[in-house]
């Protein structure tokens, strides 16, 4: 006997994409920042990974998943450009792959020069 899983919440791409758009409209109407966890809750998922699995259900679903994530990252970019906020920076680093870039210059000196520098 074959084991089957729970049926998908969204059988067709149109209803899936429409619900995503409903979420963004809800956020805009209520002054909320769109988040992946908020989207998943709004769409009826029980975890964030469920949204991503829809990328495997065909090109249309995949484009919606990818463009939704890109849209959320762009939202953070716009917020960061308008007002530097540590929460937005934290989100970009931890959820969107951003990194701080630091540069260091190293100068090598001989051991005699180092001893002279320590002696003052």
C-alpha atoms as an extended CHARMM CRD file, in Angstrom:
* protein
*
       120  EXT
         1         1  UNK       CA              0.0000000000        0.0000000000        0.0000000000  PROA      1               0.0000000000
         2         2  UNK       CA              1.4050000000        3.3930000000       -0.9840000000  PROA      2               0.0000000000
         3         3  UNK       CA              1.8040000000        6.0110000000        1.6960000000  PROA      3               0.0000000000
         4         4  UNK       CA              0.5090000000        9.4100000000        0.7110000000  PROA      4               0.0000000000
         5         5  UNK       CA              1.1210000000       12.6920000000        2.4160000000  PROA      5               0.0000000000
         6         6  UNK       CA             -1.1900000000       15.5280000000        3.1940000000  PROA      6               0.0000000000
         7         7  UNK       CA             -2.5950000000       17.2080000000        0.0820000000  PROA      7               0.0000000000
         8         8  UNK       CA             -1.0250000000       20.5030000000       -0.8800000000  PROA      8               0.0000000000
         9         9  UNK       CA             -2.7330000000       23.6450000000        0.3590000000  PROA      9               0.0000000000
        10        10  UNK       CA             -2.4450000000       25.1860000000       -3.1130000000  PROA      10              0.0000000000
        11        11  UNK       CA             -3.0970000000       22.8850000000       -6.0550000000  PROA      11              0.0000000000
        12        12  UNK       CA             -2.7230000000       25.5190000000       -8.7520000000  PROA      12              0.0000000000
        13        13  UNK       CA             -0.2210000000       28.2860000000       -9.2710000000  PROA      13              0.0000000000
        14        14  UNK       CA             -2.8530000000       31.0150000000       -9.6470000000  PROA      14              0.0000000000
        15        15  UNK       CA             -4.2950000000       30.5610000000       -6.1640000000  PROA      15              0.0000000000
        16        16  UNK       CA             -0.7910000000       30.2690000000       -4.6930000000  PROA      16              0.0000000000
        17        17  UNK       CA              0.3970000000       33.4910000000       -6.3560000000  PROA      17              0.0000000000
        18        18  UNK       CA             -2.8530000000       35.2960000000       -5.4720000000  PROA      18              0.0000000000
        19        19  UNK       CA             -2.4340000000       34.4340000000       -1.7830000000  PROA      19              0.0000000000
        20        20  UNK       CA              1.1360000000       35.7740000000       -1.8540000000  PROA      20              0.0000000000
        21        21  UNK       CA             -0.1560000000       39.0470000000       -3.3370000000  PROA      21              0.0000000000
        22        22  UNK       CA             -2.9070000000       39.1570000000       -0.6880000000  PROA      22              0.0000000000
        23        23  UNK       CA             -0.2100000000       38.9420000000        1.9830000000  PROA      23              0.0000000000
        24        24  UNK       CA              1.7910000000       41.8370000000        0.5530000000  PROA      24              0.0000000000
        25        25  UNK       CA             -1.4000000000       43.9150000000        0.2960000000  PROA      25              0.0000000000
        26        26  UNK       CA             -2.2520000000       43.0280000000        3.9100000000  PROA      26              0.0000000000
        27        27  UNK       CA              1.2190000000       44.1700000000        5.0350000000  PROA      27              0.0000000000
        28        28  UNK       CA              0.9600000000       47.4190000000        3.1020000000  PROA      28              0.0000000000
        29        29  UNK       CA             -2.5500000000       48.1620000000        4.3890000000  PROA      29              0.0000000000
        30        30  UNK       CA             -1.5070000000       47.5020000000        7.9920000000  PROA      30              0.0000000000
        31        31  UNK       CA              1.9490000000       49.1080000000        7.9620000000  PROA      31              0.0000000000
        32        32  UNK       CA              3.6850000000       45.7860000000        8.5550000000  PROA      32              0.0000000000
        33        33  UNK       CA              7.0180000000       44.6300000000        7.2280000000  PROA      33              0.0000000000
        34        34  UNK       CA              6.5860000000       41.4960000000        5.1020000000  PROA      34              0.0000000000
        35        35  UNK       CA              8.4140000000       38.5060000000        6.5340000000  PROA      35              0.0000000000
        36        36  UNK       CA              8.7550000000       34.9200000000        5.4150000000  PROA      36              0.0000000000
        37        37  UNK       CA              7.3220000000       33.6430000000        8.6920000000  PROA      37              0.0000000000
        38        38  UNK       CA              4.4040000000       36.0680000000        8.4360000000  PROA      38              0.0000000000
        39        39  UNK       CA              3.7290000000       34.9930000000        4.8590000000  PROA      39              0.0000000000
        40        40  UNK       CA              3.7820000000       31.3170000000        5.8000000000  PROA      40              0.0000000000
        41        41  UNK       CA              1.3890000000       31.8730000000        8.6890000000  PROA      41              0.0000000000
        42        42  UNK       CA             -0.9040000000       33.9740000000        6.4760000000  PROA      42              0.0000000000
        43        43  UNK       CA             -0.9400000000       31.2520000000        3.8120000000  PROA      43              0.0000000000
        44        44  UNK       CA             -1.7940000000       28.5010000000        6.3210000000  PROA      44              0.0000000000
        45        45  UNK       CA              1.5590000000       26.7260000000        6.4650000000  PROA      45              0.0000000000
        46        46  UNK       CA              2.8690000000       25.2810000000        9.7060000000  PROA      46              0.0000000000
        47        47  UNK       CA              6.5220000000       26.0170000000        8.9700000000  PROA      47              0.0000000000
        48        48  UNK       CA              8.6580000000       28.2050000000        6.7010000000  PROA      48              0.0000000000
        49        49  UNK       CA             10.0770000000       25.2660000000        4.7560000000  PROA      49              0.0000000000
        50        50  UNK       CA              6.6340000000       24.4050000000        3.3570000000  PROA      50              0.0000000000
        51        51  UNK       CA              6.5940000000       27.6080000000        1.2910000000  PROA      51              0.0000000000
        52        52  UNK       CA              9.9560000000       26.7530000000       -0.2710000000  PROA      52              0.0000000000
        53        53  UNK       CA              8.8460000000       23.2500000000       -1.2550000000  PROA      53              0.0000000000
        54        54  UNK       CA              6.4220000000       24.7920000000       -3.7410000000  PROA      54              0.0000000000
        55        55  UNK       CA              9.4460000000       25.7120000000       -5.8830000000  PROA      55              0.0000000000
        56        56  UNK       CA              9.6170000000       21.9970000000       -6.7660000000  PROA      56              0.0000000000
        57        57  UNK       CA              6.0690000000       21.9460000000       -8.2050000000  PROA      57              0.0000000000
        58        58  UNK       CA              6.9350000000       23.4950000000      -11.5560000000  PROA      58              0.0000000000
        59        59  UNK       CA              8.3300000000       26.6350000000      -13.1350000000  PROA      59              0.0000000000
        60        60  UNK       CA              5.3860000000       28.8870000000      -12.2580000000  PROA      60              0.0000000000
        61        61  UNK       CA              5.5290000000       27.9530000000       -8.5800000000  PROA      61              0.0000000000
        62        62  UNK       CA              9.3210000000       28.2750000000       -8.5910000000  PROA      62              0.0000000000
        63        63  UNK       CA              9.2090000000       31.7760000000      -10.0680000000  PROA      63              0.0000000000
        64        64  UNK       CA              6.6670000000       32.8620000000       -7.4480000000  PROA      64              0.0000000000
        65        65  UNK       CA              8.7670000000       31.4800000000       -4.5730000000  PROA      65              0.0000000000
        66        66  UNK       CA             11.9540000000       33.1070000000       -5.9010000000  PROA      66              0.0000000000
        67        67  UNK       CA             10.3580000000       36.4580000000       -6.7130000000  PROA      67              0.0000000000
        68        68  UNK       CA              8.6470000000       36.5360000000       -3.2970000000  PROA      68              0.0000000000
        69        69  UNK       CA             11.9550000000       36.0640000000       -1.5100000000  PROA      69              0.0000000000
        70        70  UNK       CA             13.5970000000       38.6670000000       -3.7370000000  PROA      70              0.0000000000
        71        71  UNK       CA             10.7390000000       41.0840000000       -3.0420000000  PROA      71              0.0000000000
        72        72  UNK       CA             11.2460000000       40.6640000000        0.7120000000  PROA      72              0.0000000000
        73        73  UNK       CA             14.9840000000       41.2090000000        0.3880000000  PROA      73              0.0000000000
        74        74  UNK       CA             14.3290000000       44.3320000000       -1.6800000000  PROA      74              0.0000000000
        75        75  UNK       CA             12.0150000000       45.5700000000        1.0800000000  PROA      75              0.0000000000
        76        76  UNK       CA             14.9410000000       45.2840000000        3.5180000000  PROA      76              0.0000000000
        77        77  UNK       CA             17.2360000000       47.0760000000        1.0630000000  PROA      77              0.0000000000
        78        78  UNK       CA             14.7890000000       49.9730000000        0.8090000000  PROA      78              0.0000000000
        79        79  UNK       CA             14.3810000000       50.1600000000        4.5870000000  PROA      79              0.0000000000
        80        80  UNK       CA             18.1460000000       50.1520000000        5.0430000000  PROA      80              0.0000000000
        81        81  UNK       CA             18.6050000000       52.8760000000        2.4250000000  PROA      81              0.0000000000
        82        82  UNK       CA             15.9800000000       55.0790000000        4.0810000000  PROA      82              0.0000000000
        83        83  UNK       CA             17.0970000000       54.6610000000        7.6950000000  PROA      83              0.0000000000
        84        84  UNK       CA             19.8950000000       52.4780000000        8.9980000000  PROA      84              0.0000000000
        85        85  UNK       CA             18.3090000000       50.1670000000       11.5200000000  PROA      85              0.0000000000
        86        86  UNK       CA             20.1230000000       47.4090000000       13.3720000000  PROA      86              0.0000000000
        87        87  UNK       CA             17.0860000000       45.1150000000       13.0710000000  PROA      87              0.0000000000
        88        88  UNK       CA             17.0950000000       45.4110000000        9.2800000000  PROA      88              0.0000000000
        89        89  UNK       CA             20.8630000000       44.8630000000        9.1840000000  PROA      89              0.0000000000
        90        90  UNK       CA             20.4810000000       41.7730000000       11.3900000000  PROA      90              0.0000000000
        91        91  UNK       CA             17.7570000000       40.4160000000        9.0940000000  PROA      91              0.0000000000
        92        92  UNK       CA             19.8390000000       40.9740000000        5.9570000000  PROA      92              0.0000000000
        93        93  UNK       CA             22.8540000000       39.2170000000        7.4580000000  PROA      93              0.0000000000
        94        94  UNK       CA             21.0170000000       36.2730000000        8.9710000000  PROA      94              0.0000000000
        95        95  UNK       CA             18.2540000000       35.6330000000        6.4420000000  PROA      95              0.0000000000
        96        96  UNK       CA             19.4600000000       37.0040000000        3.1270000000  PROA      96              0.0000000000
        97        97  UNK       CA             23.1640000000       36.1060000000        3.0240000000  PROA      97              0.0000000000
        98        98  UNK       CA             24.6100000000       39.5760000000        3.4930000000  PROA      98              0.0000000000
        99        99  UNK       CA             28.0100000000       39.8870000000        5.1680000000  PROA      99              0.0000000000
       100       100  UNK       CA             30.1340000000       42.6300000000        6.6540000000  PROA      100             0.0000000000
       101       101  UNK       CA             33.3270000000       43.1350000000        4.7330000000  PROA      101             0.0000000000
       102       102  UNK       CA             36.3660000000       44.2630000000        6.6250000000  PROA      102             0.0000000000
       103       103  UNK       CA             39.7900000000       44.9640000000        5.2260000000  PROA      103             0.0000000000
       104       104  UNK       CA             43.0230000000       44.8130000000        7.1650000000  PROA      104             0.0000000000
       105       105  UNK       CA             46.4810000000       45.9070000000        6.1800000000  PROA      105             0.0000000000
       106       106  UNK       CA             49.3410000000       43.8890000000        7.6010000000  PROA      106             0.0000000000
       107       107  UNK       CA             52.8810000000       45.2180000000        7.6200000000  PROA      107             0.0000000000
       108       108  UNK       CA             55.7120000000       42.8290000000        8.3900000000  PROA      108             0.0000000000
       109       109  UNK       CA             58.6990000000       44.2080000000       10.2420000000  PROA      109             0.0000000000
       110       110  UNK       CA             61.8940000000       42.5100000000       11.3210000000  PROA      110             0.0000000000
       111       111  UNK       CA             62.3310000000       41.2540000000       14.8840000000  PROA      111             0.0000000000
       112       112  UNK       CA             64.8610000000       43.9790000000       15.7380000000  PROA      112             0.0000000000
       113       113  UNK       CA             62.4580000000       46.7070000000       14.6590000000  PROA      113             0.0000000000
       114       114  UNK       CA             59.6940000000       45.0420000000       16.6880000000  PROA      114             0.0000000000
       115       115  UNK       CA             61.8700000000       45.0000000000       19.8210000000  PROA      115             0.0000000000
       116       116  UNK       CA             62.7740000000       48.6520000000       19.2780000000  PROA      116             0.0000000000
       117       117  UNK       CA             59.0840000000       49.5090000000       18.8480000000  PROA      117             0.0000000000
       118       118  UNK       CA             58.2100000000       47.7030000000       22.1070000000  PROA      118             0.0000000000
       119       119  UNK       CA             60.9970000000       49.4410000000       24.0010000000  PROA      119             0.0000000000
       120       120  UNK       CA             59.6550000000       52.7360000000       22.8350000000  PROA      120             0.0000000000
